[in-house]
Amino acid sequence: AVPRYAPAGLLGTSGLSTVSPSSEQRERIEGQETEIEAQAEACFLKAISVAQSQQAKSWELRATVSLCRLWQKQGKRAEARQMLTEIYGWFTEGFDTADLKEAKALLEALE
């Protein structure tokens, strides 16, 4: 059986592979950045939605961090900061984990 968390994680991974292509893929897609970023954004948003419906906060955090990194690259700093602040604020423990450390570092970079 597929674990409950798999869809959100798989969608997030799909978004990451879209914005982090291999060097061979990069050559084929040069000039299509806007379309690729739009596809990645859609994957991240879907992953966030699925994670929320499953109440999988860790997966939601990972997908949100990925989306916010994309938005940061696109100059959407305020939107990224707002969205990441909301999910980061939900956590009350585990701040020494890699995911929350990464989220905090990104929040600081977005200030």
N, C-alpha and C positions, 0 to 999 in steps of 0.2 A: 504494500500500500504506500501511496505517496504521503509524506508527512504534511500536516496542515500548513506548515510554514513554507513549503516549497514554492508555491506560485509567486509569492512576493519576492522571495530570494531570486528565483529564476528571472523574473521581470527586471529586477535591479541589475542582475548580471547581464541581461540582454542590453540594457541601456548603457552599461559600462563598455561592453564590447563595441557598441555603436560609436561612442565618442573616443574610444582608445583603440583604433584599428592597428593592425600589424603594418609593418613598413610596406609590404606588398599591397595590402588593401589601400593604404594611404595614396599610393601612386594612382590607383584606379579611381579614387574618389576625389582627387584634388579638384577644387572648384565647386564641390557640392556640399560645402560645410553647413550651409543654412539648412538644407534638407536633412542632413545627417543629425544635426543638433536638434531639429524638430522631432525626429524619430526617437532620439535618445530621451528627450524631454517627455514625450508621450509614454515611453517605457517606465521612466522614473515615476511619473504621476500615477500610472496604473499600479505600479508596485506599492506606492504609498496608499492608494485606495484599498488594495487587497489587504495590505498589512493592517490598516485601520479596521477593516471589516472582520479581520481575524483577531483583533486586539493584540497584534504582535508588535509591540513597541520597539523592540530591537531592530526588527526588519524595517519598520517605519523610519527609524532613525538613520539606518544605513542608506535607504533610498533617498531620504531627505537630504543627507549630506551630499550624495552624488548629484542630485538635482541642483542643490545650492552651489556646488562647485561649477556646474555648467552655467548657472545664472551669473555667478561671479565673473566668469570668462566673458559673458555677454554684456556685462555692465549693469546687471539687474541686482545691484548690491542690497538695496533697501528691501526688495521682495525676498531675497535670499535670507537676509538677517531676520526678518519678521517670521518667516516660516521655520527657520532653524531654531529661533528662540522659543517658539511655541512647543516644539517636540522636546527640546533640551530641558525646558522647564518642567516637563512632566516627571522626569527622573528625580528620585530622592536618594539614590545610592548607586554604587557602582562607578563612581567618577574616576576610578583608577583603571577602568577597562579601556582598551584601545579605541572602541567606537566612541565613547564619551570624550576621551581625550582628543580625538580627531575633530569631533563636533565643536568642542570648546576652542580649539585652535582656529578652526574656520570662523567661528563667531568673532574671535578677536581680530582676525584678518579682515572681516567685513565691517568692523567699526570705523 
